[in-house]
Amino acid sequence: MAERFTTVPLNFGGLPRAQCRWENSRVVFLPVPYDLTSSYLAGSRRGPLAILEASTHLELYDEELDQETYRVGFHTLDPLEAVAAGPEEMVALVEEFTRRVVNEKKFPVLLGGEHSITLGTARALKKKCPRVSFLQLDAHADLRPSYEGTPFSHACIGRRLAEIGPLVQVGIRSLTREESLYLQKGEVKTFFWHRLAETPNWEDEVLRCLSPEVYVTIDLDVLDPAIMPATGTPEPGGLNWRTLTRLLGRVAREKKVVGFDVVELTPIPGLIAPDFLAAKLIYRFLGEIFAPLLRPKRKPVGAKEK
């Protein structure tokens, strides 16, 4: 008798292949293992694979939301091959692939990789949703006009986003004097981490600054390095799990999220907790976004049984 083997597919959630076909999936994951412009610790190119591997160990029932989010349909694309010609070409490639996803009316989730790649997905969604605003969750302002010879560096992503739509930043705790002067123009709304504790109802203000349609970019260094040490440019302080997931939950419930990314995971060999945190954060945010589709519809009061 032939020996039988079982395998765990390397897609988000480790789902059986029959359950994650393109045609029956609402959510499409785009892994982009790229970190050409990393300026401190390289290694975020290994982030997408680490997230996907960690996701295969998720319990797919979310106890807080009381649902199995994967039932909306997940499809994971093959990782994009890095373009060595430069970050501008890589951004263009990400834009092309994102455009294919959104043109099929599917929800894009970009897995980084360094933060520069966000611009490709943002450009594609801007064409689809002209009034989209951008929510940047980050330790760094990333508002430099250019860095190390390119305007497409990871250190410039905030500036590039602000050029194509309204930008709101949360968790910032590192920037240059020049970036601070740029913020004084009032073109970008920035919520500095050190002021959040002394700002009552800051979440309400964040939501007021966003348009009805929102793209969310999550640089994992927005989190306290005590719980997220696996980043290339860590900064002391930062959000905790509860604060971040509460904000994302409100954004999902009160706005229309048209896509999001999670970037800058730089895996640490032998330390899997940050990888798993990133995977669970993605799953929780998707759960909040798609909760209305997953909750059973209640009959109106007084409705008669058929």
C-alpha positions as a printed Julia matrix, in Angstrom:
306×3 Matrix{Float64}:
   0.0    0.0     0.0
   1.34   3.4    -0.93
   2.24   5.6     2.01
   0.07   8.7     2.35
   1.54  12.11    3.08
  -0.14  15.36    4.03
   1.32  18.8     3.4
   0.61  22.29    4.67
   0.39  24.72    1.73
   2.43  27.88    2.22
  -0.4   30.35    1.78
  -1.89  32.74    4.31
  -3.63  30.56    6.88
  -2.23  27.29    5.52
  -5.53  26.62    3.8
  -6.18  23.59    1.58
  -5.61  24.59   -2.03
  -9.21  23.83   -2.93
 -10.33  26.52   -0.45
  -8.1   29.34   -1.67
  -8.54  29.53   -5.41
  -8.42  32.93   -7.07
 -11.97  32.7    -8.39
 -13.59  32.13   -4.97
 -11.47  34.53   -2.89
 -12.29  38.08   -1.83
  -8.86  38.75   -0.3
  -5.6   38.49   -2.24
  -2.2   38.53   -0.52
   0.74  39.92   -2.47
   4.12  39.02   -0.88
   6.95  41.37   -1.88
  10.34  40.23   -0.52
  12.26  43.43   -1.23
  14.58  45.62    0.89
  17.01  47.29   -1.5
  16.84  50.73    0.17
  17.02  49.52    3.79
  19.39  51.91    5.55
  19.98  50.36    8.98
  19.39  46.62    9.34
  18.51  44.78    6.13
  16.42  41.63    6.17
  12.82  42.7     5.61
  12.96  40.76    2.35
  12.48  37.7     4.57
   9.38  39.21    6.16
   6.71  37.94    3.76
   7.81  34.33    4.01
   8.0   34.56    7.81
   4.47  36.0     7.95
   3.09  33.3     5.69
   4.77  30.53    7.67
   3.54  31.95   10.98
   0.02  32.27    9.58
  -0.16  28.51    9.04
  -0.18  28.19   12.85
  -3.06  30.6    13.44
  -6.27  29.35   14.97
  -8.67  30.44   12.25
 -11.51  31.01   14.68
 -11.22  34.54   16.1
 -12.56  34.42   19.64
 -12.94  38.21   19.98
 -14.93  38.57   16.78
 -16.65  35.17   17.09
 -16.05  34.27   13.45
 -13.82  32.4    11.02
 -12.52  35.2     8.86
 -10.91  32.96    6.25
 -14.39  32.03    5.02
 -14.51  35.22    2.94
 -11.88  33.54    0.72
  -8.1   34.0     0.82
  -5.78  33.67   -2.16
  -2.0   34.09   -1.89
  -0.06  35.09   -4.97
   3.49  33.89   -5.59
   6.08  36.36   -4.22
   7.12  39.1    -6.63
  10.68  38.76   -7.83
  12.82  41.74   -6.79
  13.8   44.19   -9.51
  17.48  45.02   -9.18
  17.25  48.09  -11.44
  16.08  50.22   -8.53
  13.17  51.04   -6.21
  11.24  53.08   -8.79
  10.99  50.03  -11.05
   9.96  47.86   -8.09
   7.22  50.31   -7.17
   5.95  50.17  -10.76
   5.85  46.37  -10.65
   3.89  46.37   -7.38
   1.47  48.89   -8.91
   0.91  46.66  -11.93
   0.14  43.58   -9.87
  -2.09  45.51   -7.47
  -4.03  46.94  -10.4
  -4.77  43.42  -11.61
  -6.11  42.52   -8.17
  -8.37  45.56   -7.72
  -9.63  45.4   -11.29
 -11.03  41.98  -10.41
 -12.8   43.57   -7.42
 -10.62  41.77   -4.91
  -9.21  43.2    -1.68
  -5.4   43.61   -1.74
  -3.12  42.88    1.22
   0.53  43.71    0.58
   3.13  41.79    2.61
   6.54  43.51    2.87
   9.37  43.91    2.53
  10.47  47.47    3.07
   8.12  50.42    3.21
   8.95  51.83   -0.24
   6.76  49.2    -1.91
   3.61  50.71   -0.36
   3.65  53.4    -3.04
   2.88  50.9    -5.8
  -0.29  49.66   -4.15
  -1.27  53.19   -3.11
  -1.0   54.42   -6.7
  -3.13  51.58   -8.01
  -5.84  52.22   -5.43
  -5.76  55.97   -6.01
  -6.72  55.32   -9.63
  -9.55  53.06   -8.51
 -10.67  55.25   -5.59
  -9.79  58.89   -6.41
 -10.86  60.22   -2.97
  -8.89  57.69   -0.93
  -6.93  58.92    2.09
  -3.93  57.2     3.64
  -3.41  56.17    7.26
   0.26  55.59    8.05
   0.98  53.73   11.29
   4.69  54.17   11.84
   7.48  55.16   14.22
   9.08  57.32   11.52
   7.61  60.25    9.63
   9.25  59.12    6.36
   8.69  62.6     4.89
  12.09  63.17    3.3
  11.88  64.37   -0.31
  14.8   62.07   -1.14
  17.17  59.82    0.76
  20.46  58.22   -0.24
  19.99  59.36   -3.82
  16.41  58.27   -4.47
  12.93  59.73   -3.82
  11.66  56.13   -3.67
  13.51  55.18   -0.47
  11.66  53.66    2.47
  12.45  56.95    4.26
  10.36  58.89    1.71
   7.12  56.9     1.63
   5.15  59.39    3.74
   6.13  62.25    1.43
   5.17  60.25   -1.67
   1.77  59.3    -0.18
   1.07  62.93    0.78
   1.64  63.89   -2.86
  -1.21  61.69   -4.08
  -3.79  62.01   -1.29
  -4.57  63.14    2.26
  -2.15  61.55    4.74
  -2.72  60.9     8.45
   0.16  59.54   10.55
  -0.1   57.85   13.95
   2.63  56.74   16.35
   5.42  58.95   14.99
   8.42  59.34   17.3
  11.36  59.89   14.95
  11.91  62.59   12.3
  14.41  65.19   11.12
  14.26  68.96   11.66
  13.47  69.34    7.96
  10.56  66.93    8.24
   9.28  68.85   11.27
   9.35  72.08    9.27
   7.47  70.37    6.44
   4.75  69.29    8.9
   4.25  72.91    9.92
   2.73  73.54    6.49
  -0.29  71.55    7.65
  -0.48  69.3     4.61
  -0.09  66.15    6.74
  -1.87  65.41   10.02
   0.55  63.73   12.41
  -0.3   62.2    15.79
   2.97  61.91   17.68
   3.24  58.94   20.0
   4.34  61.0    23.02
   1.21  63.13   22.79
  -1.36  60.33   22.48
  -1.58  59.72   26.23
  -2.37  63.4    26.86
  -4.85  63.71   23.99
  -8.34  62.56   25.04
 -10.32  60.87   22.28
  -7.4   60.97   19.84
  -8.93  58.07   17.91
 -11.97  60.26   17.16
  -9.68  62.95   15.76
  -7.83  60.41   13.59
 -11.11  59.24   12.11
 -12.28  62.8    11.46
  -9.12  63.45    9.45
  -9.7   60.47    7.14
 -11.92  60.41    4.06
 -14.68  57.78    3.74
 -12.29  55.48    1.8
  -8.98  54.62    3.45
  -5.81  52.72    2.62
  -3.86  51.67    5.72
  -0.11  51.13    5.73
   1.26  49.45    8.85
   4.99  49.69    9.47
   5.49  47.24   12.32
   7.92  49.57   14.06
   4.85  51.58   15.12
   4.68  48.98   17.91
   6.79  49.08   21.05
  10.0   47.1    20.34
   9.32  45.24   23.58
   6.67  43.31   21.64
   7.98  43.94   18.1
  11.8   43.81   18.15
  12.03  42.37   14.62
  12.28  45.58   12.61
  15.15  47.16   10.74
  14.79  50.59   12.39
  13.4   50.14   15.93
  12.44  53.13   18.08
  11.82  53.19   21.87
   8.19  53.6    22.86
   5.28  52.95   20.57
   1.8   51.46   20.51
   0.84  48.22   22.21
  -1.29  45.42   20.76
  -4.54  46.58   22.3
  -4.16  50.21   21.25
  -3.28  49.28   17.67
  -6.03  46.7    17.19
  -8.61  49.0    18.78
  -7.73  51.78   16.32
  -7.8   49.41   13.36
 -11.16  48.07   14.5
 -12.65  51.54   14.57
 -11.22  52.39   11.15
 -12.72  49.18    9.75
 -16.14  49.86   11.27
 -16.39  53.57   10.53
 -14.62  53.83    7.16
 -14.37  51.77    4.0
 -10.93  50.2     3.99
  -9.92  49.56    0.37
  -6.66  47.73    1.1
  -3.74  47.63    3.49
  -0.16  46.51    3.9
   2.09  45.25    6.68
   5.75  46.03    6.11
   9.23  46.12    7.66
   9.21  42.78    9.5
  12.87  41.78    9.77
  12.75  38.24   11.19
  15.12  37.31   14.02
  16.3   33.69   13.76
  14.88  31.63   16.61
  12.42  34.33   17.73
   9.02  33.57   16.23
   6.78  35.77   18.38
   7.11  38.88   16.15
   6.33  36.84   13.03
   3.22  35.42   14.65
   2.17  38.86   15.91
   2.33  40.2    12.34
   0.25  37.3    11.01
  -2.38  37.64   13.74
  -2.54  41.41   13.26
  -3.34  40.87    9.58
  -5.99  38.27   10.39
  -7.59  40.47   13.06
  -7.73  43.52   10.78
  -9.28  41.45    7.99
 -11.76  40.12   10.52
 -12.82  43.64   11.46
 -13.08  44.68    7.8
 -15.17  41.71    6.69
 -17.2   41.18    9.88
 -20.42  42.49    8.29
 -20.24  39.73    5.67
 -19.54  37.0     8.2
 -22.12  37.79   10.85
 -25.48  36.06   10.37
 -28.24  38.41    9.33
 -30.86  38.88   12.02
 -34.52  38.91   11.13
 -36.36  42.17   11.76
 -38.34  42.31   14.97
 -41.81  40.92   14.36
 -40.85  39.07   11.16
 -42.84  35.89   10.66
 -41.33  32.48    9.99
 -41.99  31.13    6.51
